Amino acid sequence: MKTVLSTKVLSHSQKELFLNSGIGLVEYNALKFNFLEVDIPRHITHLIFTSKNAVRAFLDQAPQLLVSTYRIFCVGEKTKMLLVQNGLNVVKMAENASELAHFIEKHHKKEHFLFICGNRRREELPRILSENNIRYDEIEVYQTELVPKKFNRSFDGLLFFSPSGIKSFLLENRIKDSWLFCIGHTTAQEAKKYSDKLIVAKRPTVENVLVQAVKKLSFRT
């Protein structure tokens, strides 16, 4: 039986995508997220989120904050969904940080932004904002910890959901001849350092990563 390793523990509904596919699934959490206690500035109402974990950390303080006063700019459909479900006004959702930064540069250049992020946030968005003289502050609300785990076997496919997940996996393992299935182009850029056998999800969701793995590795194809 062909088997894939997911570097993220999947939900029940996500696992169901593998039912009857003829593919085995091994899963673990390659990353651990620790929320920090911070003071969110109240005077900045334009907020930027590039991950769901940043939203969750922010919402931990939501009872003390008037969430309806904020205008939100975010990356990813799932991030937007979490924001909307909690009553926040999403002005713009982009597929990646660079796209979001360029939208801000074009349409909201005079505003003052607060970038709510983790300790392993990427450089693209801050760099583009700085290059275009857009005012922003940055606050770290969570930390990402790599969780090494050794697997004494090989896999037909590896499912990666962030560059940090790849780095965590490689602390104790090698890529070898596995197919790499990546949630987006940022993750794929990291994966390309180690293999050319990779497929990027057509949409940046966990579900589509799973769909691509099933299409590629199923016995029925």
C-alpha positions in Angstrom: 0.0 0.0 0.0 1.2 3.5 -0.8 1.4 5.7 2.2 1.7 9.4 2.8 2.9 11.3 5.9 1.0 14.4 6.9 3.0 17.0 8.9 -0.3 18.1 10.5 -2.9 16.0 12.3 -6.0 16.1 10.2 -9.6 16.5 11.2 -12.1 13.7 10.8 -13.6 15.2 7.7 -10.2 15.7 6.1 -9.3 12.1 6.8 -12.4 11.0 5.0 -10.9 12.2 1.8 -8.6 9.2 2.0 -11.4 6.7 2.4 -11.4 4.1 -0.5 -8.3 5.8 -2.1 -6.0 2.8 -1.5 -3.5 5.1 0.2 -2.3 4.8 3.8 -2.0 7.8 6.1 0.5 8.6 8.9 0.1 11.9 10.6 1.8 14.0 13.3 2.1 17.7 14.2 5.5 18.9 13.1 4.9 22.3 14.7 3.6 23.5 18.1 2.1 26.9 18.6 2.4 28.9 21.8 0.2 32.0 22.2 1.8 35.0 24.0 0.2 37.5 26.4 0.6 40.8 24.7 -1.1 44.2 24.8 -2.8 44.9 21.5 -2.6 48.6 20.6 -6.0 50.1 20.5 -5.3 53.2 18.4 -4.5 51.2 15.1 -7.7 50.0 13.5 -6.2 48.5 10.2 -5.0 45.0 11.1 -3.0 42.5 8.9 -3.1 38.7 9.5 -1.2 36.2 7.4 -2.2 33.1 9.5 -5.0 31.6 11.4 -2.8 31.2 14.5 -2.3 35.0 14.6 -6.1 35.4 14.5 -6.6 32.9 17.3 -4.0 34.6 19.5 -5.7 37.9 18.8 -9.1 36.6 19.6 -7.9 35.4 23.0 -8.0 39.1 23.9 -11.2 39.8 22.0 -13.4 40.3 25.1 -11.2 43.4 25.9 -11.3 44.7 22.3 -14.0 46.3 20.3 -13.6 44.0 17.3 -16.3 45.8 15.2 -14.0 48.8 15.0 -11.3 47.0 13.0 -10.7 46.8 9.3 -8.9 43.5 8.4 -6.5 42.6 5.6 -5.6 38.9 5.5 -4.0 36.0 3.7 -6.0 32.8 2.9 -9.6 31.7 2.7 -9.5 29.8 6.1 -8.0 32.9 7.8 -10.8 35.0 6.4 -13.4 32.5 7.4 -12.2 32.5 11.0 -12.2 36.3 11.1 -15.7 36.7 9.7 -17.1 34.0 12.0 -15.9 36.2 14.9 -17.5 39.3 13.7 -14.5 41.0 12.1 -14.8 43.1 8.9 -12.4 41.7 6.3 -11.7 44.4 3.7 -9.3 42.3 1.6 -8.3 38.6 1.4 -5.3 37.7 -0.8 -3.8 34.4 -1.7 -0.3 35.3 -0.4 1.5 38.0 1.6 3.1 39.7 -1.5 -0.3 40.1 -3.2 -1.8 41.6 0.0 1.1 44.0 0.4 0.8 45.2 -3.2 -3.0 45.7 -2.7 -2.3 47.8 0.4 0.3 49.8 -1.5 -2.1 50.5 -4.3 -5.4 51.2 -2.4 -4.5 52.1 1.3 -1.1 53.7 1.2 -2.0 56.5 3.7 -3.3 54.2 6.4 -1.4 53.0 9.5 -1.4 49.2 9.9 -0.7 46.7 12.6 0.8 43.5 11.4 -0.2 40.7 13.9 2.1 37.8 13.4 4.3 34.9 14.8 8.0 34.7 15.4 8.6 32.9 12.1 6.7 35.2 9.8 8.2 35.8 6.4 9.8 39.0 5.1 7.8 39.7 2.0 5.0 41.8 3.4 7.1 44.0 5.8 9.6 44.5 3.1 7.1 45.7 0.5 5.3 48.0 3.1 8.7 49.5 4.1 9.8 50.0 0.5 6.6 51.9 -0.2 6.8 54.0 3.0 3.6 52.6 4.4 3.3 53.1 8.1 3.0 49.8 10.1 3.7 48.4 13.5 4.4 44.8 14.2 3.4 42.7 17.2 4.3 39.1 17.8 1.4 37.2 19.3 2.5 33.6 19.0 5.6 31.5 18.7 6.1 28.5 16.4 8.2 25.6 17.9 9.6 22.9 15.7 8.7 19.4 16.9 11.3 16.8 15.6 10.2 13.2 15.1 12.2 10.4 13.4 10.5 8.0 11.0 12.4 4.8 10.3 10.7 4.3 7.0 10.1 6.0 3.7 6.8 7.5 2.4 5.4 7.8 -1.1 4.2 11.3 -0.4 4.8 14.0 2.2 2.2 16.6 2.9 3.6 20.0 3.9 1.6 23.1 5.0 4.3 25.6 5.7 8.0 26.2 5.2 8.5 25.7 9.0 6.8 22.3 8.7 9.4 21.2 6.1 12.3 22.5 8.4 10.8 20.6 11.3 10.5 17.3 9.3 14.1 17.6 8.1 15.5 17.9 11.6 15.3 14.1 11.9 14.5 12.8 8.4 15.4 13.1 4.7 13.2 13.7 1.7 14.5 10.7 -0.2 12.3 9.8 -3.2 8.9 11.0 -1.9 6.5 13.2 -3.7 6.1 16.5 -1.9 2.6 18.0 -1.8 2.6 21.7 -0.7 -0.3 23.9 0.4 1.0 26.9 -1.5 3.8 28.5 -3.5 5.6 29.8 -0.4 5.8 26.3 1.0 6.8 25.0 -2.4 9.7 27.4 -2.6 11.2 25.8 0.5 10.4 22.3 -0.8 12.3 23.0 -4.1 15.5 23.2 -2.1 15.3 19.5 -1.5 13.4 17.9 -4.4 11.9 18.5 -7.8 9.2 16.0 -7.2 6.5 18.3 -5.9 2.9 19.3 -6.5 1.3 22.6 -5.3 -2.3 22.6 -4.3 -4.6 24.4 -6.8 -6.2 26.2 -3.8 -4.3 26.9 -0.6 -6.3 24.6 1.6 -5.5 21.4 3.5 -8.3 19.7 1.6 -6.8 20.4 -1.7 -3.4 19.2 -0.6 -5.1 15.9 0.2 -7.0 15.9 -3.2 -3.7 16.3 -5.1 -2.1 13.4 -3.1 -5.0 11.1 -3.9 -4.9 12.0 -7.6 -1.2 11.4 -7.9 -0.8 8.3 -5.7 -4.1 6.4 -5.9 -4.0 2.9 -7.3 -6.9 3.9 -9.5 -4.8 6.4 -11.5 
